[in-house]
């Protein structure tokens, strides 16, 4: 017997996250039956922000499959493209700043302290 998506989300949140938001609706994205992407509707935007902030702990999980779970805002295609372009621009600026001012200075002529 398969587990419902509602039960799957409830159990995942209960086992892996620090907050327990009220889930209003869960639906699969796309037409493929094996699609693993889910759209989860919560009660309000504050609950969404809290859940997304809390989801950072998933990267620290000892379970490799849990580390692969990402929780994001449900964006329209236009919003998703704008967010992608902002991330690309930020990465570009960060890369340029790193080249201009390296954060680590290595000096090979320093002798170790001897007492």
N, C-alpha and C positions, 0 to 999 in steps of 0.2 A: 504493500500500500504506500502511495506517495504522500508526502507531507504537504499540506497546503502552504502557499506562499506566506499567508498571514502567520501561521505557526512558525515557519522558517525564520521570518524576520523577528518575531517576538523572541524566539529562543536565541538567535544570534545577538540581539541587543542585550538580552538578559545575561548572557555568558561573557560578552566581550567589551561592553561599554560601561562607563561610569554613570550615565544618566539613563533614565527609563521613560522616554516620551510616549505619549498616547498616539498610537497609529490609527489613522482614520481609514486608509485604503491602501491596498498593495495591488499593483498590476505589472504584468510582464511587458517589456518593451520589444517591439518587433513582431514579426509574424512567425518566426521559427520557433517550434515547440521547445527546442533545447536551449533557447536564449537564456542566459544567466543574468541579464540586466533587469533590474526591477525598479519601478517608480513607486516610492513610498510617500504617501501624503500624511502629514502630521497636522495637529490641531491649529497651530499658528506659526508665524514666521520666527518668533523667538525660540520655539521648540526646534525649528529647523537649524537656526544658528547654533544653538546649544549642541545639537547632535553632530553637526559638522565640526565644531571645535573639539568635542569629545572624541571624534573618530581618529584623531591623531594617535591615540594610544594603540590603534590597530597595528601600526608600524613596529611596535615593540613586542608584539605577540610572539610566542615560541612556536605557534602553529603557522607553517608556511602558507597555507591556504587563507588564513585570516589576514596575513600581511598583504595579500593581493586584493582585499576588499577596499574599495574606494567609495566614499560618500560625498556627493556633490549636489549643488543646487540643480534643479530641473530648469535648464535654460532653453530658450527658443534657438533655432539654428543661427539666427543673426546675433543673439547675445553670446552664444558659444564661440562664434567666430571673433567677435570683438574681444572677448576674454582671452582667446588664444593669441591674438595680435598683441594685447597688453603684456602677456607673459613673454612673448618673443622679444618685445622691445625691452622689457626689464632684464632679460637674460643678456641681451646685447649690451646694454649699459653696464651691467655688472662685469661682463667680460672685458669691456674697455677700461673700466676702473681698475680691475685686477692687473692689467697689463701696465697701466700708468704708474700704479703704486703697489708694488709687491708687499705683502704683509709679513713675509719672513725674510730675514737677512741672515745669511749663513757666512760665517767667517772661519776659514780653515786655519788661521794662524793663532788661534786662542789656545793657550796651554791650560790643562786641567789644574785645579787648585791642589797644591801639595802642602801638607802640614808639617 
